């Protein structure tokens, strides 16, 4: 694997911050909620709302 665990976690935290900044109504926590929030954003993007 080309990435260390600490670097992967750092990148995840950076992505979460970017998503929170882009979609303030979503928490994007690093648990199962992240997947649900991403799904909601993708559905909103595709179907508009």
mmCIF file of the N, C-alpha and C atoms, coordinates in Angstrom:
data_MODEL
# 
_entry.id   MODEL 
# 
loop_
_atom_site.group_PDB 
_atom_site.id 
_atom_site.type_symbol 
_atom_site.label_atom_id 
_atom_site.label_alt_id 
_atom_site.label_comp_id 
_atom_site.label_asym_id 
_atom_site.label_entity_id 
_atom_site.label_seq_id 
_atom_site.pdbx_PDB_ins_code 
_atom_site.Cartn_x 
_atom_site.Cartn_y 
_atom_site.Cartn_z 
_atom_site.occupancy 
_atom_site.B_iso_or_equiv 
_atom_site.pdbx_formal_charge 
_atom_site.auth_seq_id 
_atom_site.auth_comp_id 
_atom_site.auth_asym_id 
_atom_site.auth_atom_id 
_atom_site.pdbx_PDB_model_num 
ATOM 1   N N  . UNK A 1 1  ? 0.856   -1.172 0.000  1.00 0.00 ? 1  UNK A N  1 
ATOM 2   C CA . UNK A 1 1  ? 0.000   0.000  0.000  1.00 0.00 ? 1  UNK A CA 1 
ATOM 3   C C  . UNK A 1 1  ? 0.900   1.233  0.000  1.00 0.00 ? 1  UNK A C  1 
ATOM 4   N N  . UNK A 1 2  ? 0.502   2.263  -0.701 1.00 0.00 ? 2  UNK A N  1 
ATOM 5   C CA . UNK A 1 2  ? 1.333   3.441  -0.858 1.00 0.00 ? 2  UNK A CA 1 
ATOM 6   C C  . UNK A 1 2  ? 1.059   4.558  0.135  1.00 0.00 ? 2  UNK A C  1 
ATOM 7   N N  . UNK A 1 3  ? 0.257   4.313  1.156  1.00 0.00 ? 3  UNK A N  1 
ATOM 8   C CA . UNK A 1 3  ? -0.067  5.369  2.109  1.00 0.00 ? 3  UNK A CA 1 
ATOM 9   C C  . UNK A 1 3  ? -0.048  4.779  3.515  1.00 0.00 ? 3  UNK A C  1 
ATOM 10  N N  . UNK A 1 4  ? 0.430   5.561  4.458  1.00 0.00 ? 4  UNK A N  1 
ATOM 11  C CA . UNK A 1 4  ? 0.429   5.104  5.843  1.00 0.00 ? 4  UNK A CA 1 
ATOM 12  C C  . UNK A 1 4  ? -0.920  5.411  6.479  1.00 0.00 ? 4  UNK A C  1 
ATOM 13  N N  . UNK A 1 5  ? -1.222  4.720  7.535  1.00 0.00 ? 5  UNK A N  1 
ATOM 14  C CA . UNK A 1 5  ? -2.489  4.958  8.229  1.00 0.00 ? 5  UNK A CA 1 
ATOM 15  C C  . UNK A 1 5  ? -2.602  6.399  8.731  1.00 0.00 ? 5  UNK A C  1 
ATOM 16  N N  . UNK A 1 6  ? -1.568  6.946  9.375  1.00 0.00 ? 6  UNK A N  1 
ATOM 17  C CA . UNK A 1 6  ? -1.696  8.344  9.811  1.00 0.00 ? 6  UNK A CA 1 
ATOM 18  C C  . UNK A 1 6  ? -1.950  9.310  8.651  1.00 0.00 ? 6  UNK A C  1 
ATOM 19  N N  . UNK A 1 7  ? -1.324  9.079  7.517  1.00 0.00 ? 7  UNK A N  1 
ATOM 20  C CA . UNK A 1 7  ? -1.537  9.955  6.356  1.00 0.00 ? 7  UNK A CA 1 
ATOM 21  C C  . UNK A 1 7  ? -2.961  9.785  5.821  1.00 0.00 ? 7  UNK A C  1 
ATOM 22  N N  . UNK A 1 8  ? -3.468  8.566  5.794  1.00 0.00 ? 8  UNK A N  1 
ATOM 23  C CA . UNK A 1 8  ? -4.841  8.332  5.329  1.00 0.00 ? 8  UNK A CA 1 
ATOM 24  C C  . UNK A 1 8  ? -5.844  9.035  6.234  1.00 0.00 ? 8  UNK A C  1 
ATOM 25  N N  . UNK A 1 9  ? -5.623  8.967  7.547  1.00 0.00 ? 9  UNK A N  1 
ATOM 26  C CA . UNK A 1 9  ? -6.521  9.636  8.486  1.00 0.00 ? 9  UNK A CA 1 
ATOM 27  C C  . UNK A 1 9  ? -6.453  11.142 8.302  1.00 0.00 ? 9  UNK A C  1 
ATOM 28  N N  . UNK A 1 10 ? -5.263  11.658 8.106  1.00 0.00 ? 10 UNK A N  1 
ATOM 29  C CA . UNK A 1 10 ? -5.099  13.098 7.868  1.00 0.00 ? 10 UNK A CA 1 
ATOM 30  C C  . UNK A 1 10 ? -5.873  13.520 6.624  1.00 0.00 ? 10 UNK A C  1 
ATOM 31  N N  . UNK A 1 11 ? -5.776  12.743 5.559  1.00 0.00 ? 11 UNK A N  1 
ATOM 32  C CA . UNK A 1 11 ? -6.492  13.065 4.327  1.00 0.00 ? 11 UNK A CA 1 
ATOM 33  C C  . UNK A 1 11 ? -8.002  12.985 4.531  1.00 0.00 ? 11 UNK A C  1 
ATOM 34  N N  . UNK A 1 12 ? -8.464  11.966 5.262  1.00 0.00 ? 12 UNK A N  1 
ATOM 35  C CA . UNK A 1 12 ? -9.895  11.854 5.547  1.00 0.00 ? 12 UNK A CA 1 
ATOM 36  C C  . UNK A 1 12 ? -10.394 13.081 6.302  1.00 0.00 ? 12 UNK A C  1 
ATOM 37  N N  . UNK A 1 13 ? -9.629  13.523 7.279  1.00 0.00 ? 13 UNK A N  1 
ATOM 38  C CA . UNK A 1 13 ? -10.020 14.706 8.053  1.00 0.00 ? 13 UNK A CA 1 
ATOM 39  C C  . UNK A 1 13 ? -10.075 15.951 7.173  1.00 0.00 ? 13 UNK A C  1 
ATOM 40  N N  . UNK A 1 14 ? -9.144  16.059 6.237  1.00 0.00 ? 14 UNK A N  1 
ATOM 41  C CA . UNK A 1 14 ? -9.149  17.204 5.320  1.00 0.00 ? 14 UNK A CA 1 
ATOM 42  C C  . UNK A 1 14 ? -10.368 17.161 4.410  1.00 0.00 ? 14 UNK A C  1 
ATOM 43  N N  . UNK A 1 15 ? -10.696 15.981 3.921  1.00 0.00 ? 15 UNK A N  1 
ATOM 44  C CA . UNK A 1 15 ? -11.863 15.833 3.050  1.00 0.00 ? 15 UNK A CA 1 
ATOM 45  C C  . UNK A 1 15 ? -13.143 16.136 3.820  1.00 0.00 ? 15 UNK A C  1 
ATOM 46  N N  . UNK A 1 16 ? -13.235 15.647 5.052  1.00 0.00 ? 16 UNK A N  1 
ATOM 47  C CA . UNK A 1 16 ? -14.412 15.921 5.873  1.00 0.00 ? 16 UNK A CA 1 
ATOM 48  C C  . UNK A 1 16 ? -14.573 17.423 6.072  1.00 0.00 ? 16 UNK A C  1 
ATOM 49  N N  . UNK A 1 17 ? -13.503 18.126 6.348  1.00 0.00 ? 17 UNK A N  1 
ATOM 50  C CA . UNK A 1 17 ? -13.575 19.576 6.521  1.00 0.00 ? 17 UNK A CA 1 
ATOM 51  C C  . UNK A 1 17 ? -14.068 20.252 5.241  1.00 0.00 ? 17 UNK A C  1 
ATOM 52  N N  . UNK A 1 18 ? -13.547 19.815 4.097  1.00 0.00 ? 18 UNK A N  1 
ATOM 53  C CA . UNK A 1 18 ? -13.981 20.395 2.825  1.00 0.00 ? 18 UNK A CA 1 
ATOM 54  C C  . UNK A 1 18 ? -15.463 20.140 2.589  1.00 0.00 ? 18 UNK A C  1 
ATOM 55  N N  . UNK A 1 19 ? -15.932 18.927 2.898  1.00 0.00 ? 19 UNK A N  1 
ATOM 56  C CA . UNK A 1 19 ? -17.346 18.612 2.719  1.00 0.00 ? 19 UNK A CA 1 
ATOM 57  C C  . UNK A 1 19 ? -18.217 19.425 3.665  1.00 0.00 ? 19 UNK A C  1 
ATOM 58  N N  . UNK A 1 20 ? -17.783 19.579 4.914  1.00 0.00 ? 20 UNK A N  1 
ATOM 59  C CA . UNK A 1 20 ? -18.546 20.391 5.866  1.00 0.00 ? 20 UNK A CA 1 
ATOM 60  C C  . UNK A 1 20 ? -18.627 21.838 5.414  1.00 0.00 ? 20 UNK A C  1 
ATOM 61  N N  . UNK A 1 21 ? -17.531 22.348 4.876  1.00 0.00 ? 21 UNK A N  1 
ATOM 62  C CA . UNK A 1 21 ? -17.530 23.726 4.373  1.00 0.00 ? 21 UNK A CA 1 
ATOM 63  C C  . UNK A 1 21 ? -18.465 23.872 3.180  1.00 0.00 ? 21 UNK A C  1 
ATOM 64  N N  . UNK A 1 22 ? -18.505 22.859 2.317  1.00 0.00 ? 22 UNK A N  1 
ATOM 65  C CA . UNK A 1 22 ? -19.334 22.917 1.115  1.00 0.00 ? 22 UNK A CA 1 
ATOM 66  C C  . UNK A 1 22 ? -20.811 22.684 1.415  1.00 0.00 ? 22 UNK A C  1 
ATOM 67  N N  . UNK A 1 23 ? -21.104 21.868 2.441  1.00 0.00 ? 23 UNK A N  1 
ATOM 68  C CA . UNK A 1 23 ? -22.486 21.514 2.786  1.00 0.00 ? 23 UNK A CA 1 
ATOM 69  C C  . UNK A 1 23 ? -22.680 21.697 4.292  1.00 0.00 ? 23 UNK A C  1 
ATOM 70  N N  . UNK A 1 24 ? -22.862 22.947 4.743  1.00 0.00 ? 24 UNK A N  1 
ATOM 71  C CA . UNK A 1 24 ? -22.921 23.242 6.179  1.00 0.00 ? 24 UNK A CA 1 
ATOM 72  C C  . UNK A 1 24 ? -24.021 22.503 6.943  1.00 0.00 ? 24 UNK A C  1 
ATOM 73  N N  . UNK A 1 25 ? -25.041 22.047 6.284  1.00 0.00 ? 25 UNK A N  1 
ATOM 74  C CA . UNK A 1 25 ? -26.124 21.342 6.973  1.00 0.00 ? 25 UNK A CA 1 
ATOM 75  C C  . UNK A 1 25 ? -25.809 19.894 7.289  1.00 0.00 ? 25 UNK A C  1 
ATOM 76  N N  . UNK A 1 26 ? -24.680 19.404 6.826  1.00 0.00 ? 26 UNK A N  1 
ATOM 77  C CA . UNK A 1 26 ? -24.294 18.006 7.030  1.00 0.00 ? 26 UNK A CA 1 
ATOM 78  C C  . UNK A 1 26 ? -23.092 17.929 7.954  1.00 0.00 ? 26 UNK A C  1 
ATOM 79  N N  . UNK A 1 27 ? -23.044 16.879 8.781  1.00 0.00 ? 27 UNK A N  1 
ATOM 80  C CA . UNK A 1 27 ? -21.950 16.739 9.739  1.00 0.00 ? 27 UNK A CA 1 
ATOM 81  C C  . UNK A 1 27 ? -20.750 15.970 9.175  1.00 0.00 ? 27 UNK A C  1 
ATOM 82  N N  . UNK A 1 28 ? -20.990 15.009 8.285  1.00 0.00 ? 28 UNK A N  1 
ATOM 83  C CA . UNK A 1 28 ? -19.917 14.220 7.682  1.00 0.00 ? 28 UNK A CA 1 
ATOM 84  C C  . UNK A 1 28 ? -18.957 13.655 8.730  1.00 0.00 ? 28 UNK A C  1 
ATOM 85  N N  . UNK A 1 29 ? -19.521 13.039 9.782  1.00 0.00 ? 29 UNK A N  1 
ATOM 86  C CA . UNK A 1 29 ? -18.673 12.425 10.789 1.00 0.00 ? 29 UNK A CA 1 
ATOM 87  C C  . UNK A 1 29 ? -18.019 11.168 10.224 1.00 0.00 ? 29 UNK A C  1 
ATOM 88  N N  . UNK A 1 30 ? -16.864 10.812 10.762 1.00 0.00 ? 30 UNK A N  1 
ATOM 89  C CA . UNK A 1 30 ? -16.127 9.661  10.247 1.00 0.00 ? 30 UNK A CA 1 
ATOM 90  C C  . UNK A 1 30 ? -16.650 8.365  10.870 1.00 0.00 ? 30 UNK A C  1 
ATOM 91  N N  . UNK A 1 31 ? -17.900 8.062  10.562 1.00 0.00 ? 31 UNK A N  1 
ATOM 92  C CA . UNK A 1 31 ? -18.530 6.810  10.959 1.00 0.00 ? 31 UNK A CA 1 
ATOM 93  C C  . UNK A 1 31 ? -19.539 6.485  9.859  1.00 0.00 ? 31 UNK A C  1 
ATOM 94  N N  . UNK A 1 32 ? -20.514 5.699  10.149 1.00 0.00 ? 32 UNK A N  1 
ATOM 95  C CA . UNK A 1 32 ? -21.506 5.346  9.136  1.00 0.00 ? 32 UNK A CA 1 
ATOM 96  C C  . UNK A 1 32 ? -22.265 6.545  8.603  1.00 0.00 ? 32 UNK A C  1 
ATOM 97  N N  . UNK A 1 33 ? -22.310 7.593  9.382  1.00 0.00 ? 33 UNK A N  1 
ATOM 98  C CA . UNK A 1 33 ? -23.026 8.790  8.943  1.00 0.00 ? 33 UNK A CA 1 
ATOM 99  C C  . UNK A 1 33 ? -22.361 9.416  7.717  1.00 0.00 ? 33 UNK A C  1 
ATOM 100 N N  . UNK A 1 34 ? -21.063 9.292  7.599  1.00 0.00 ? 34 UNK A N  1 
ATOM 101 C CA . UNK A 1 34 ? -20.346 9.840  6.449  1.00 0.00 ? 34 UNK A CA 1 
ATOM 102 C C  . UNK A 1 34 ? -20.914 9.269  5.160  1.00 0.00 ? 34 UNK A C  1 
ATOM 103 N N  . UNK A 1 35 ? -21.144 7.975  5.142  1.00 0.00 ? 35 UNK A N  1 
ATOM 104 C CA . UNK A 1 35 ? -21.689 7.326  3.950  1.00 0.00 ? 35 UNK A CA 1 
ATOM 105 C C  . UNK A 1 35 ? -23.095 7.844  3.656  1.00 0.00 ? 35 UNK A C  1 
ATOM 106 N N  . UNK A 1 36 ? -23.920 7.964  4.693  1.00 0.00 ? 36 UNK A N  1 
ATOM 107 C CA . UNK A 1 36 ? -25.276 8.474  4.501  1.00 0.00 ? 36 UNK A CA 1 
ATOM 108 C C  . UNK A 1 36 ? -25.294 9.909  4.014  1.00 0.00 ? 36 UNK A C  1 
ATOM 109 N N  . UNK A 1 37 ? -24.440 10.752 4.602  1.00 0.00 ? 37 UNK A N  1 
ATOM 110 C CA . UNK A 1 37 ? -24.377 12.150 4.174  1.00 0.00 ? 37 UNK A CA 1 
ATOM 111 C C  . UNK A 1 37 ? -23.906 12.262 2.729  1.00 0.00 ? 37 UNK A C  1 
ATOM 112 N N  . UNK A 1 38 ? -22.917 11.459 2.371  1.00 0.00 ? 38 UNK A N  1 
ATOM 113 C CA . UNK A 1 38 ? -22.449 11.471 0.977  1.00 0.00 ? 38 UNK A CA 1 
ATOM 114 C C  . UNK A 1 38 ? -23.569 11.043 0.034  1.00 0.00 ? 38 UNK A C  1 
ATOM 115 N N  . UNK A 1 39 ? -24.313 10.017 0.423  1.00 0.00 ? 39 UNK A N  1 
ATOM 116 C CA . UNK A 1 39 ? -25.432 9.555  -0.397 1.00 0.00 ? 39 UNK A CA 1 
ATOM 117 C C  . UNK A 1 39 ? -26.488 10.628 -0.571 1.00 0.00 ? 39 UNK A C  1 
ATOM 118 N N  . UNK A 1 40 ? -26.798 11.346 0.507  1.00 0.00 ? 40 UNK A N  1 
ATOM 119 C CA . UNK A 1 40 ? -27.784 12.425 0.423  1.00 0.00 ? 40 UNK A CA 1 
ATOM 120 C C  . UNK A 1 40 ? -27.308 13.539 -0.506 1.00 0.00 ? 40 UNK A C  1 
ATOM 121 N N  . UNK A 1 41 ? -26.046 13.889 -0.399 1.00 0.00 ? 41 UNK A N  1 
ATOM 122 C CA . UNK A 1 41 ? -25.508 14.951 -1.254 1.00 0.00 ? 41 UNK A CA 1 
ATOM 123 C C  . UNK A 1 41 ? -25.531 14.518 -2.716 1.00 0.00 ? 41 UNK A C  1 
ATOM 124 N N  . UNK A 1 42 ? -25.146 13.285 -2.986 1.00 0.00 ? 42 UNK A N  1 
ATOM 125 C CA . UNK A 1 42 ? -25.155 12.791 -4.368 1.00 0.00 ? 42 UNK A CA 1 
ATOM 126 C C  . UNK A 1 42 ? -26.578 12.738 -4.924 1.00 0.00 ? 42 UNK A C  1 
ATOM 127 N N  . UNK A 1 43 ? -27.532 12.283 -4.109 1.00 0.00 ? 43 UNK A N  1 
ATOM 128 C CA . UNK A 1 43 ? -28.923 12.243 -4.561 1.00 0.00 ? 43 UNK A CA 1 
ATOM 129 C C  . UNK A 1 43 ? -29.453 13.649 -4.817 1.00 0.00 ? 43 UNK A C  1 
ATOM 130 N N  . UNK A 1 44 ? -29.100 14.571 -3.927 1.00 0.00 ? 44 UNK A N  1 
ATOM 131 C CA . UNK A 1 44 ? -29.538 15.962 -4.103 1.00 0.00 ? 44 UNK A CA 1 
ATOM 132 C C  . UNK A 1 44 ? -28.942 16.540 -5.390 1.00 0.00 ? 44 UNK A C  1 
ATOM 133 N N  . UNK A 1 45 ? -27.684 16.225 -5.659 1.00 0.00 ? 45 UNK A N  1 
ATOM 134 C CA . UNK A 1 45 ? -27.038 16.709 -6.861 1.00 0.00 ? 45 UNK A CA 1 
ATOM 135 C C  . UNK A 1 45 ? -27.706 16.131 -8.112 1.00 0.00 ? 45 UNK A C  1 
ATOM 136 N N  . UNK A 1 46 ? -27.991 14.828 -8.063 1.00 0.00 ? 46 UNK A N  1 
ATOM 137 C CA . UNK A 1 46 ? -28.568 14.164 -9.237 1.00 0.00 ? 46 UNK A CA 1 
ATOM 138 C C  . UNK A 1 46 ? -30.037 14.546 -9.466 1.00 0.00 ? 46 UNK A C  1 
ATOM 139 N N  . UNK A 1 47 ? -30.819 14.598 -8.385 1.00 0.00 ? 47 UNK A N  1 
ATOM 140 C CA . UNK A 1 47 ? -32.252 14.806 -8.534 1.00 0.00 ? 47 UNK A CA 1 
ATOM 141 C C  . UNK A 1 47 ? -32.681 16.239 -8.214 1.00 0.00 ? 47 UNK A C  1 
ATOM 142 N N  . UNK A 1 48 ? -31.766 17.046 -7.713 1.00 0.00 ? 48 UNK A N  1 
ATOM 143 C CA . UNK A 1 48 ? -32.067 18.435 -7.397 1.00 0.00 ? 48 UNK A CA 1 
ATOM 144 C C  . UNK A 1 48 ? -33.120 18.592 -6.317 1.00 0.00 ? 48 UNK A C  1 
ATOM 145 N N  . UNK A 1 49 ? -32.785 19.379 -5.348 1.00 0.00 ? 49 UNK A N  1 
ATOM 146 C CA . UNK A 1 49 ? -33.762 19.643 -4.283 1.00 0.00 ? 49 UNK A CA 1 
ATOM 147 C C  . UNK A 1 49 ? -33.204 20.659 -3.352 1.00 0.00 ? 49 UNK A C  1 
# 
